[in-house]
């Protein structure tokens, strides 16, 4: 485990995986989650020639909470890690709750970002989209809208306790009404081991990270302009995602200049994990092409 003291005095946790001489890639975790979120077979990253850096957003794992943070705040934190590691340019990928944060990095760090992949990304929701989501997401959205941060904290506290007591059972309960494809993936022993380790590490310090993530993505402006993204940006989404409705993500795609959208059919919210090599291979190709492009 590694930490960095940021300019404002906060502690920030990060981890490195894969090929230390490879293409740098910041892999941005979902919600809840942290720097230990990863593909269950990390040898994939080494085989593809990727130096993967994962981070704890504030309030998760090793990172100091930052109440009231906006999605945009992630860009400066990631830039500080990149500077600390001596990385000039890099690619970025974010899944689920990490999708908006990956987009913020692409928008705010400009030419430093070679390419961006947003997989089953979260997005601002319309009322009909909320009604089609998992029960826990519907209830979280309702409570957040009606009662704000205090209500959301009260709602999520028992979920945190359940996930810390038994991470696998807690995640299964949260995903109870998810498509069967999600249950199939989450039943894999290697996936369960990673989730157990990651969720325990991420949530042990408290609820701040989870609450701030939710508030920043759904209750306040993200703090950046999607139209400012200039790097190649590829969205990947499943048409039956019950965590992050594809109709909401389509609005993000429309707002990012030149963005591409690939749709998986009937693969649920866990589709990016089953298709990780495809996503990463295309991301690497886009990043390498941008590296070689005339400035």
Secondary structure, DSSP 4 states (H G I P E B T S, - for coil): -EEEE-TTS-EEEEEEEE-TTSEEEEEE--SS--TT---S-THHHHHTTEEEEEEPPTTSTTSPP-TT--TTHHHHHHHHHHHHHT--SEEEEEETHHHHHHHHHHHHSGGGEEEEEEES------HHHHTTS-HHHHHHHHHHHHHHHHHHHHHHHHHHHHHHH-HHHHHHHHTTTS-HHHHHHHTSHHHHHHHHHHHHHHHHT-SHHHHHHHHHHHTS--SS-GGG--SEEEEEEETT-SSS-HHHHHHHHHHSTT-EEEEESS--TTHHHHTHHHHHHHHHHHHHHHHHS--
